[in-house]
Amino acid sequence: MPSNYPEIYFPVLIQILIAAGLASVLILASTLLGKRARSPLKDTPYESGMAPTGSARERFSVKFYLVGMIFILFDIEAVFLYPWAVVYRDLKMFGFFEMLIFVALVLVGFFYVWKKGALDWAILKKEGSK
């Protein structure tokens, strides 16, 4: 049984050194053994088999990022349901009511986001504009 920190963390240090060494060897091998045939066709960006058109610096709507963040937020909250489902029988009614409160809070957040229009992709015309 290890008794001090160097003995405890020595296997971790060895694993880190092996991982770093293996990564370095693989990168070096691909650099030395890989083909170096460059051409303008290879340097063009791949757009799902279609020729790229326009600039790559187009502006995206803020709603695109907002919907992405909201998706990640609700996806992470849904992950909390899995451990609860695993230990549901051990928690009895206390666990049920705790999860009921959690789901209610998630739904309140969802309806708030919905009411604010963060999920609406339709372009709305402001009143008075043509």
Secondary structure, 3 states (H helix, E strand, C coil): CCCCHHHHHHHHHHHHHHHHHHHHHHHHHHHHHCCCCCCHHHHCCCECCECCCCCCCCCCCHHHHHHHHHHHHHHHHHHCHHHHHHCHHHHHHHHHHHHHHHHHHHHHHHHHHHHHCCCCCCCCCCCCCC
